Amino acid sequence: MKRSEINAALREMEAMINEYRVSLPDFCHFTPDAWRTKGHEYDEVRDNMLGWDITDYGLGKFDELGFSLITLRNGNLKLREKYAKTYAEKLLYLKDGQYAPMHFHWAKMEDIINRAGGNVLIRVYNSDENEQIDRESPVTVHLDGCERVVPAGTQVRLTPGQSITIVPLLYHDFTVEAGSGAVLLGEVSQCNDDNTDNRFEPPMGRFPAIEEDEPPYRLLCNEYPGAE
């Protein structure tokens, strides 16, 4: 992705957050210059990849395949003694026409909540013993405390305020219901590790390669300079 595309995506998500009067922690507002002045007091942000994140899955079609997000809090499975949190929280932003592809998590359980905006469609499949998509068996889903059994491949529709629980090994994807408008989602989960705990089908990358065509508006969560 071009840095200009990333900057535009960040500003677009920020505008929706402001529209719905959601307040962000201080580190989400740090400029790249400000980050160069931050010492070890912000190691938790660096080590646990808190902050802004953009993905196009390395495919260069962000307006069709990708989304924007912010990790607000997170633990660290590799540094449990230093970071004791067993949970994570994110905000995710998808605009009309964007798609987050089919994947599951080996370890993480998560609730996806439609916080504001349009409607999100989440397609669900079980996985089989070979970690492939099971296109036949019915799927048990939990929607705000209500258990339902749906056919494989059902797109569960979440309107603002509604949520779904995604258990480990459950394949799922996201898209915005056409014409309903951009969606601001919340994610509440166990510790998140996007480097090791995503299985995409078909396989693809997670973080974008960046073409620097303008200065960054905000640093992404995998770009912070180390503390001196």
Backbone as a ProteinNet text record, in pm:
[ID]
protein_1_A
[PRIMARY]
MKRSEINAALREMEAMINEYRVSLPDFCHFTPDAWRTKGHEYDEVRDNMLGWDITDYGLGKFDELGFSLITLRNGNLKLREKYAKTYAEKLLYLKDGQYAPMHFHWAKMEDIINRAGGNVLIRVYNSDENEQIDRESPVTVHLDGCERVVPAGTQVRLTPGQSITIVPLLYHDFTVEAGSGAVLLGEVSQCNDDNTDNRFEPPMGRFPAIEEDEPPYRLLCNEYPGAE
[TERTIARY]
83.7	0	87.1	38.6	106.4	79.2	178.8	159.2	40.7	20.4	-92.9	-225.5	-235	-356.6	-377.5	-268.2	-276	-319.1	-258.9	-295.6	-443.3	-492.6	-633.6	-724.7	-684.8	-765.5	-770.2	-657.1	-653.4	-744.4	-736.4	-819.8	-968.7	-998.8	-1138.8	-1193.6	-1116	-1159.7	-1169.9	-1072.8	-1072.3	-1196.8	-1239.3	-1357.4	-1482.7	-1495.1	-1612.5	-1610.5	-1492.9	-1479.8	-1523.6	-1480.2	-1519.9	-1669.7	-1725.6	-1868.8	-1952.6	-1908.3	-1984.3	-1930.3	-1846.1	-1797.4	-1729.8	-1646.3	-1562.6	-1428	-1381.9	-1253.3	-1144.6	-1028.4	-915.8	-808.7	-726.5	-615.5	-510.5	-426.9	-329	-239.6	-195.8	-96.7	-152	-283.7	-341.8	-324.8	-292.5	-277.9	-131.1	-36.2	104.4	143.4	214.3	269.9	397.4	446.5	575.3	688.1	690.9	793.5	778.6	655.4	634.3	683.4	663.4	707.5	858.5	933.4	1079.2	1124.4	1034.1	1068.4	1021.3	951.4	892.7	990.8	1006.5	1100.2	1034.7	1098.2	1052.5	918.5	871.3	739.2	629.4	657.4	558.8	594	674.9	708.9	586.9	487.8	367.9	298.5	296.3	237.6	319.7	452.3	539.1	532.5	551.3	563.9	434.9	320.7	192.1	118.1	186.6	134.7	1	-3.3	-120.5	-116.4	-233.2	-238.8	-296.9	-265.9	-326.6	-272.6	-360.5	-324.5	-406.9	-342.4	-409.5	-364.7	-457.9	-416.1	-484.8	-407.2	-463.1	-424.6	-374.2	-335.3	-228	-155.9	-47.8	-94.4	-223.2	-278.1	-303	-286.3	-293.8	-431.3	-536.6	-674.3	-750.7	-698.9	-750.4	-898.2	-946.8	-1087.6	-1181	-1126.6	-1207.1	-1172.1	-1043.9	-996.5	-904.4	-960.3	-881.8	-970.9	-910.9	-984.5	-886	-940.1	-861.2	-898.8	-802.4	-832.4	-737.2	-776.5	-693.7	-697.1	-580.1	-572.6	-557.9	-657.2	-662.4	-592	-598.9	-532.4	-506	-401.5	-364	-263.3	-267	-160.4	-54.3	27.8	136.7	168.9	134.2	153.1	300.2	389.1	531.8	599.7	533.6	589.9	489.5	438.4	331.8	374.8	501.3	546.7	550.7	577.7	584.8	447	364.2	232.4	127.4	58	-30.1	-170.6	-204.9	-339.4	-366.2	-484.5	-526.3	-628.5	-644.8	-752	-701.8	-784.6	-752.9	-881.9	-866.3	-980.4	-936.7	-1023.7	-995.3	-1118.3	-1092.7	-1194.3	-1158.6	-1257.3	-1237.3	-1330	-1281.2	-1358.4	-1359.9	-1479.8	-1497.5	-1592.9	-1555.1	-1645.1	-1718.9	-1824.6	-1905.6	-1816.3	-1823.1	-1743.1	-1618.7	-1577.8	-1459.1	-1493.5	-1393.5	-1410	-1288.5	-1312.5	-1205	-1215	-1111.3	-1124.8	-1140	-1175.2	-1202.8	-1077.7	-1095.4	-983.2	-1036.4	-947.5	-978.4	-857.6	-877.2	-770.1	-754.4	-629.3	-605.3	-632.9	-600.1	-604.5	-710.9	-737.2	-816.2	-966	-1039.6	-1184.5	-1215.5	-1315.6	-1344.8	-1494.5	-1538	-1671	-1655.3	-1731.3	-1735.1	-1866.2	-1856	-1971.8	-1987.7	-2108.2	-2136.6	-2163.1	-2067.3	-2077.8	-2158.8	-2146.5	-2213.6	-2205.2	-2296.5	-2292.6	-2389.5	-2342	-2425.5	-2434.9	-2462.1	-2475.9	-2357.7	-2310.2	-2200.1	-2252.4	-2201.2	-2236.2	-2113.8	-2128.8	-2018.3	-2054.6	-1982.9	-2007	-1930.9	-1992.4	-1931.2	-1931.1	-1819.4	-1804.1	-1727.6	-1758.4	-1670	-1544.3	-1440.3	-1322.2	-1323.7	-1260.7	-1256.2	-1126.5	-1105.3	-989.1	-856.7	-861.1	-740.5	-729.6	-810.1	-813.1	-860.2	-933	-994.2	-1137.4	-1196	-1333.3	-1429	-1514	-1618.7	-1743.4	-1774.1	-1884.7	-2018	-2020.5	-2142.1	-2205.1	-2124.7	-2183	-2243.2	-2357.9	-2418.8	-2330.2	-2345.6	-2260.2	-2344	-2294	-2357.4	-2297.2	-2381.6	-2334.1	-2403.8	-2335.2	-2389.9	-2398.6	-2520.4	-2548.6	-2610.3	-2529.7	-2579.3	-2655.3	-2593.8	-2653	-2755.3	-2782.9	-2880.7	-2806.6	-2825.4	-2761.1	-2848.5	-2785.6	-2856	-2770.6	-2835.8	-2767.2	-2804.3	-2701.8	-2725	-2653.5	-2699.9	-2631	-2489.7	-2401.8	-2265.6	-2268.9	-2186.8	-2178.2	-2280.2	-2359.3	-2456.5	-2385.8	-2438.3	-2392.5	-2481	-2424.1	-2496.1	-2495.6	-2610.3	-2625.6	-2630.4	-2538.1	-2533.8	-2566.8	-2674.2	-2708.1	-2641.8	-2633.6	-2566.2	-2619.9	-2526.9	-2559.2	-2553	-2557.6	-2556.8	-2414.4	-2395.8	-2262	-2270.4	-2155.1	-2140.5	-2012.2	-2013.6	-1893.8	-1828.7	-1699.3	-1621.2	-1525	-1544.6	-1460	-1339.5	-1232.1	-1117.5	-1158.1	-1090.7	-1107.5	-1236.7	-1312.6	-1433	-1396.2	-1411.4	-1385	-1488.9	-1442.1	-1532.8	-1472.5	-1559.6	-1516.7	-1613.7	-1581.3	-1662	-1686.2	-1803.8	-1829	-1941.6	-1949.1	-2055.3	-2176.1	-2293.9	-2414.8	-2426.5	-2438.7	-2437	-2540.6	-2495.6	-2584.7	-2614.1	-2564.9	-2596.8	-2499	-2385.2	-2288.2	-2174.8	-2071	-1951.6	-1988.7	-1907.8	-1936	-1817.6	-1846.8	-1746.8	-1773.8	-1678.9	-1693.4	-1604.9	-1647.3	-1563.3	-1523.9	-1407.2	-1364.3	-1313.5	-1371.4	-1326.4	-1282.8	-1160.2	-1106.9	-1003.6	-958.3	-836.8	-718.2	-599.7	-480.6	-473.1	-428.9	-423.9	-279	-250.4	-119.3	-140	-136.8	-162	-44.4	68.4	182.4	172.5	100.2	103	-34	-142.7	-270.4	-379.7	-341.5	-439.8	-413.7	-516.1	-506.6	-604.5	-551.5	-634.4	-660.8	-777.8	-815.4	-879.1	-804.4	-671.7	-563.3	-440.7	-332.9	-300	-270.1	-229.9	-157.3	-100.4	-26.8	-120.4	-60.3	-140.8	-107.6	21.3	62.2	105.2	77.1	106.6	253.3	301.1	426	390.6	476.6	440.4	533.2	471.8	544	535.7	650.8	654.3	642.7	520	498.6	465.9	447.5	429.7	460.3	483.2	513.6	394.8	420.8	311.6	234.6	102.5	15.6	26.6	19.7	41.7	128.1	208	280	185.2	203.9	127.4	188.7	114.1	154	280.4	325.4	450	561.8	548.9	647	712.2	681.8	732.5	885.3	950.6	1094.4	1118.3	1230.8	1265	1301.4	1283.7	1319.9	1469.9	1524.2	1668.7	1696.7
-119.4	0	124.2	228	356.1	417	491.5	557.9	654.3	716.5	808	735.4	611.1	531.4	497.9	463.8	432.7	555.5	669.1	792.9	825.1	809.7	838.2	742.5	615.2	516.1	546.4	586.2	621.2	740	841.5	961.3	928.4	839.5	801	727.8	634.4	565.6	662.9	752.2	851.7	940.4	973.9	1058.1	987.4	857.3	784.4	770.4	746.2	739.1	869.8	980.1	1111.2	1135.2	1090.8	1108.9	1043.6	926.1	853.9	879.5	980.6	1029.3	921	842.5	744.3	809.3	803.5	863	755.8	791.7	699.7	732.9	633.7	661.1	751.1	811.2	909.8	855.7	728.5	678.2	673.5	673.4	675	810.5	914	1049.2	1089.8	1005	1040.8	1051.4	1157.4	1171.3	1088.4	1065	996.3	1067.6	1201.4	1275	1253.2	1251.3	1228.4	1090.6	989.4	854.4	848.4	930.4	926.3	979.2	1043	1095.1	1003.6	894.9	809.8	702.5	691.3	595.3	462.7	390.4	255.9	255.1	372.3	376.2	333.1	336.6	293.4	158.4	78.3	-53.5	-143.9	-127.6	-211.3	-187.6	-63.1	-33.1	-99.1	-86.1	-143.6	-296.4	-357	-502.6	-575.1	-512.2	-579.3	-529	-447.8	-400.1	-329.3	-238.2	-154.6	-40.4	10	124.9	92.7	179.8	174.6	59.4	4.7	-109.7	-102.3	-127	-130.5	-258.1	-327.2	-442.9	-446.3	-482.4	-516.1	-658.5	-732.5	-873.4	-892.6	-785.3	-793	-803.7	-776.6	-798.4	-669.5	-553.8	-427.3	-386.8	-437.1	-401.4	-358.5	-259.1	-224.8	-189.3	-118.8	-79.4	-198.1	-311.6	-433	-537.8	-550.7	-657.3	-596.2	-567.5	-505.6	-432.1	-381.7	-298.9	-228.9	-138.8	-58.4	-97.2	-88.2	-124.4	-56.8	-59.2	-10.3	-115.4	-156.6	-241.9	-150.5	-153.6	-63.8	-121.6	-253.5	-320.7	-465.1	-523.4	-659.2	-713	-842.5	-909.8	-959	-1051.4	-1102	-1244.6	-1340.5	-1481.2	-1518.5	-1444.6	-1474.7	-1406.6	-1305.5	-1230.4	-1223.7	-1340.6	-1345.1	-1289.2	-1309.9	-1261.8	-1109.7	-1046.1	-900.5	-838.5	-903.3	-849.3	-954	-931.3	-1033.3	-1034.2	-937.7	-935.2	-1060.9	-1116.7	-1234.8	-1198.6	-1071.2	-1023.8	-914.2	-884.2	-779.4	-709.2	-588.6	-512.9	-436.1	-435.3	-363.4	-286	-188.9	-127.8	-160.4	-196.7	-229.6	-143	-103.3	-18.1	-80.3	-107.3	-153.9	-59.4	-18.5	65.2	-20.5	34.5	-37.3	-85.3	-214.2	-271.8	-343.5	-325.3	-393.7	-532.4	-618.5	-758	-800.8	-866.3	-928.1	-1078.7	-1144.1	-1279.2	-1388.5	-1506.8	-1622.2	-1664.1	-1685.7	-1726.2	-1783.9	-1848.3	-1882.4	-1854.5	-1866.4	-1851.8	-1983.9	-2026.9	-2150.4	-2131.5	-2016.5	-1997.4	-1899.3	-1795.2	-1682	-1705.2	-1679.7	-1664.2	-1515.6	-1474	-1331.4	-1308.6	-1195.1	-1143	-1028.2	-1030.4	-922.2	-847.9	-717.5	-636.3	-526.5	-512.9	-399.8	-279.1	-187.1	-71.3	43	62.7	179	171.7	242.4	254.5	159.9	91.8	1.8	-136.4	-234.6	-373.3	-454.4	-548.4	-634.9	-776.3	-844.7	-982.7	-1069.2	-1166.9	-1254.7	-1397.5	-1450.6	-1586.6	-1685.8	-1798.4	-1893.9	-2034.9	-2104.1	-2246.1	-2311.7	-2436.7	-2517.2	-2551.5	-2594.7	-2651.8	-2803.1	-2875.9	-3021.1	-3064.4	-3194.9	-3247.8	-3210	-3167.8	-3124.4	-2972.1	-2902.8	-2756.5	-2692.8	-2769.2	-2716.2	-2670.5	-2594.4	-2548.9	-2665.8	-2685.1	-2786.5	-2719.6	-2750.7	-2684.9	-2757.6	-2856.9	-2936.3	-2925.8	-2933.6	-2947.4	-2816	-2822.8	-2701	-2639.5	-2509.1	-2431.7	-2380	-2401.6	-2344.9	-2208.3	-2107.4	-1971	-1915.7	-1822.1	-1755.9	-1606.6	-1554.5	-1416.1	-1346.9	-1269	-1195.4	-1286.7	-1401.2	-1492.4	-1587.7	-1579.4	-1667.1	-1767.7	-1898.3	-2002.6	-2037.9	-2043.5	-2081.1	-2178.9	-2264.1	-2354.2	-2311	-2283.1	-2232	-2321.1	-2325.3	-2404.2	-2352.8	-2442.1	-2402.9	-2292.5	-2190	-2080.7	-1970.7	-1979.1	-1873.4	-1741.5	-1633.6	-1499.9	-1446.9	-1437.9	-1385.5	-1233.2	-1172.7	-1028.3	-962.7	-870.4	-796.9	-650.8	-602.7	-461.6	-393.8	-261.2	-194	-239.4	-274.7	-324.4	-474.8	-548.2	-693.6	-747.7	-872.6	-932.9	-1082.5	-1139.9	-1283.3	-1328	-1448.7	-1509.3	-1600.3	-1579.9	-1661.3	-1747	-1877.6	-1968.5	-2009.7	-2060	-2107.9	-2213	-2209.5	-2302.4	-2281.5	-2175.8	-2143.9	-2046.7	-2091.9	-2003.7	-1892.1	-1771.9	-1658.6	-1552.8	-1478	-1360.9	-1247	-1127.6	-1008.3	-933.8	-879.2	-781.4	-690	-572	-478.2	-509.4	-510.9	-528.9	-413.5	-445.8	-345	-236.7	-112.6	0.5	44.7	-31.1	4.1	105	126.8	224.8	162.7	240.7	194.6	146.2	53.6	-11.4	7.3	42.8	45.7	-73.1	-166.5	-288.3	-282.6	-349.6	-374.5	-520.3	-548.1	-685.7	-697.5	-790.7	-823.4	-968.9	-998	-1132.2	-1170.4	-1295.5	-1336.4	-1267.8	-1285.9	-1220.9	-1242.8	-1139.9	-1139.9	-1145.5	-1233.4	-1237.7	-1256.2	-1144.7	-1150.2	-1207.1	-1227.3	-1287.4	-1438.8	-1501.5	-1648	-1714	-1639	-1702.5	-1679.7	-1660.8	-1648	-1754.8	-1831.7	-1924	-1877.8	-1823.7	-1771.6	-1881	-1877.1	-1970.1	-1891.8	-1874.7	-1928.2	-1852.6	-1909.1	-1843.1	-1705.6	-1610.2	-1475.6	-1408.7	-1294.3	-1220	-1143.1	-1074.7	-998.4	-848.4	-814.6	-674.5	-627	-500	-452.4	-415.7	-431.8	-367.3	-222.8	-128.8	12.8	84.8	158.2	247	387.7	445.5	574.2	689.7	729.9	841.3	971.8	968.5	1088.5	1053.5	1152.8	1122.9	1056	968.7	902.2	998.1	983.5	1058.5	1001.3	870.7	798	676.7	633	508.3	391.4	284.8	163.1	84.6	-12.4	-83	-165.5	-190.2	-264	-173.6	-40.2	55.7	139.3	118.3	207.2	198.6	311.7	307.5	255.3	187.3	138.3	252.9	228.3	328.7	328.7	447	458	448.8
0	0	0	-61.1	-51.2	85.6	137.5	266.3	258.7	144	130.1	146.3	99.6	117.7	264.8	332.7	474.8	553.7	523.4	592.9	573.2	450.8	422.8	498.8	506.4	578.3	727.3	783.9	926.2	955	871.6	892.5	877.1	784.7	764.3	887.3	942.2	1063.9	1180.2	1191.4	1298.3	1290.9	1169.3	1152.5	1202.5	1174.5	1222.8	1374.3	1430.1	1575.6	1639.7	1581.4	1633.8	1617.4	1504.2	1479.1	1589.3	1634.6	1737	1878	1891.6	2020.3	2103.5	2035.5	2103.4	2130.9	2253.2	2290.3	2290.6	2239.6	2227.3	2330.6	2368.4	2460.3	2395.8	2481.1	2433	2322.8	2335	2239.3	2096.6	2079.5	1946	1877.5	1955.2	1900.3	1881.4	1919.9	1906.3	1758.7	1724	1590	1579.8	1458	1444.7	1519.7	1516.7	1590.2	1740.9	1790.6	1933.5	1975	1888.4	1923.5	1945.1	1874.3	1889.5	2025.2	2097.8	2230.8	2344	2311.2	2414.3	2458.7	2590.6	2646.8	2680.2	2773	2808.1	2880.2	2923.3	2986.5	2889.3	2759.8	2660	2597.2	2665.8	2611.7	2597.4	2684.1	2671.2	2537	2491.9	2361.6	2251.6	2259.9	2157	2158	2273.8	2282.7	2247.6	2276.2	2255.8	2133.6	2052.3	1924.6	1941.4	2038.9	2055.5	1953.3	1920.5	1831	1695	1597.7	1465.1	1381.5	1299.4	1216.1	1088.1	977.4	846.9	777	713.7	636.2	500.8	399.4	269.3	233.6	335.5	320.2	213	185.2	87.8	-56.2	-81.9	-215.8	-292.9	-226.7	-297.2	-344.7	-279.6	-317.9	-193.1	-121.8	10.3	9.1	-92.4	-95.3	-112.1	-154.7	-170.7	-65.4	-34.6	53.2	158.1	275.1	380.4	477.1	583.8	679.1	771.2	853.8	946.4	1088.7	1180.8	1318.7	1415.8	1541.6	1651.7	1761.4	1808.5	1927.6	2047.8	2135	2250.5	2372.3	2387.3	2500.7	2460.1	2518.9	2481.3	2581.2	2604.9	2678	2581.5	2627.3	2543.1	2586.5	2501.5	2537.6	2550.2	2484.3	2491.2	2609.2	2666.6	2778.9	2892.6	2931.1	3030.8	3165.9	3202.5	3333.4	3338.4	3226.1	3221.8	3200.3	3115.5	3081	3116.8	3226.5	3283.4	3224.3	3140.4	3084.1	3002.8	3023.2	2947.1	2839.5	2812.5	2725.8	2634	2532.8	2436.6	2396.1	2342.1	2290.7	2167.1	2065.5	1941.5	1895.9	1810.2	1725.8	1581.4	1501.5	1360.8	1275.9	1160.9	1070.6	931.6	881.7	744.7	674	554.4	476.1	374	320.7	222.1	108.2	77.6	-29.3	17.1	143.3	194.4	247.8	244.5	284.6	365.3	478.4	556.3	534.3	480	425.8	531.2	482.3	566.6	644.5	775.6	860.6	990.8	1065.4	1203.9	1290.7	1422	1520	1594	1609.3	1684.7	1833.9	1887.8	2033.2	2079	2003.7	2051.6	2038.6	2147.3	2141.4	2144.3	2068.2	2057.9	2043.8	2093.6	2064.2	1966	1858	1761.2	1782.6	1808.9	1842.5	1738.2	1684.8	1596.7	1685.4	1690.7	1778.4	1716.7	1585	1525.8	1374.3	1309.5	1164.5	1097.3	993	915	974.8	889.2	932	880.5	961.7	921.1	903.2	802.2	773.8	802.3	890	928.4	888.1	789.5	741.5	829.5	863.1	955.7	898.1	921.9	890.7	1005.7	1034.9	1118.5	1039.2	1110.2	1045.6	1066.4	975.9	989.6	1057.6	1065	1138.2	1072.3	945.2	873.8	866.4	945.8	951.9	821.2	741.8	621.3	652.9	562.1	580.3	565.7	665.2	661.1	603	480	410.3	427.6	515.9	532	671.3	776.3	910.2	959.4	1028.4	1083.2	1190.4	1209.5	1299.3	1416.1	1537.6	1656.1	1682.9	1690.1	1714.8	1839.1	1905.1	2023.3	1993.9	1998.4	1962.2	2083.8	2154.2	2271.1	2366.5	2398.5	2495.5	2438.3	2308.1	2243.5	2155.4	2183	2102.9	1983.4	1865.9	1743.1	1664.9	1588.3	1496.5	1355.6	1273.5	1138.5	1037.7	913.7	811.4	785.5	743.5	707.8	603.1	622.7	526.9	546.3	654.5	682.6	709.4	655.2	689.8	803.1	920.8	1036.1	1027.8	1035.6	1019.2	1156.4	1180.5	1305.8	1279.6	1340.2	1336.4	1456	1459.6	1571	1707.2	1795.4	1927.8	1940.1	1829.4	1833.7	1826.4	1875	1875.9	1851.7	1816.3	1797.4	1865.3	1921.9	1979.7	1876.7	1852.8	1759.6	1842.4	1839.4	1917.1	1833	1896.6	1819.8	1716.3	1603.2	1491.3	1413.3	1445.1	1369.1	1256.8	1133.5	1020.2	1014.2	980.7	969.6	877.6	813.3	737.8	767.8	717.5	744	613.6	600.9	496.1	543.2	485.6	518.4	431.9	491.1	411.7	313.2	185.6	79.6	105.2	96.5	110.3	251.1	351.1	490.5	548.8	484.3	531.6	609.9	631.7	704	844.3	895.7	1023.7	1117.8	1242.2	1348.3	1439.1	1443.3	1522.2	1645.5	1749.7	1865.3	1868.2	1922.2	1944.5	2087.1	2162.1	2297.5	2293.7	2335.2	2311.7	2415.7	2402.3	2470.7	2403.3	2459.5	2403.3	2252.9	2185.2	2039.8	1992.4	1895.2	1832	1682.4	1609.5	1466.3	1388	1452.5	1383.2	1376.1	1469.8	1478.5	1486.5	1508.9	1543.9	1439.7	1314	1206.1	1101.3	1068.5	955.2	848.7	738.9	631.3	528.1	469.6	363.9	248.7	136.4	109.3	184.9	195.2	268.3	211.1	300.1	257.4	371.7	344.8	446.1	537.2	636	731.8	729	718.5	723.8	585	551.8	416.4	397.8	275.6	235	200.7	243.8	233.3	136.5	42.7	-48	9.5	41.7	112.5	13.9	-16	-108.2	-36.5	97	178.1	323	410	550.2	619.3	717.3	788.2	878	879.6	970.3	1111.1	1123.8	1248.5	1216	1311	1293.2	1317.8	1241.7	1264.5	1380.5	1428.9	1552.2	1535.5	1414.6	1392.3	1342.7	1365.9	1315.4	1424.6	1549.6	1654.2	1666.4	1685.2	1714.1	1855.3	1874.3	2006.1	2101.4	2229.7	2329.5	2352	2376.1	2403.1	2552.4
[MASK]
++++++++++++++++++++++++++++++++++++++++++++++++++++++++++++++++++++++++++++++++++++++++++++++++++++++++++++++++++++++++++++++++++++++++++++++++++++++++++++++++++++++++++++++++++++++++++++++++++++++++++++++++++++++++++++++++++++

